[in-house]
């Protein structure tokens, strides 16, 4: 290669880098990329819940939560966390080849920047799920995000925190989960589906038992007797990695 060719290469590379930077800046305005969120953990695992159970998925677990469910299995995410910019989060997510991302918690909507993070992930071409506890307005999330909304039942101690206006914001693509610890919770779930016609709003409704309180076989028996428009659902990641609490 002679000098002229060398300079040509260099110029071409600079031009390409400049073009990439322009595309990046248009797609991701700088101030949004610099916004930060409190993150508990980011990891790749098998999706254990929702209609996408079984698929490889990247989880972004945000720290902090406004509720205190009696059977909470992620208490470690309710406090602490480290501050990370959206740019850093996108880089971490981009280190895997997986295109399905779930933002979870804690309660992700407890941090207002969650919507911007979801928007940036959508723009980067990911399928984005947000799992929320149902106490915060889900309408703040951008179109295209699939909301997986818990409706807390009486045994959680948090049933009074349901933000009922969320029902109007649901789309067919969103999913609803009831975590059940007793017959009382089961009847509550059935009644809520009926009251808000949830089966006509969303394609996927789940009844997920707290196994230490409600054996799956017992829940199955009730569902076979009543045929509620919901699917019995077990946390797949707890079967694959029994006893492992973080990073799965
Ligand atoms: S909403 Fe989720 S993170 Fe918060 S206390 Fe309940 S189960 Fe735990």
Boltz pocket constraint, residues with backbone or C-beta under 6 A from the ligand:
constraints:
  - pocket:
      binder: B
      contacts: [[A, 65], [A, 66], [A, 67], [A, 68], [A, 69], [A, 71], [A, 72], [A, 73], [A, 74], [A, 75], [A, 78], [A, 105], [A, 106], [A, 107], [A, 133]]
      max_distance: 6.0
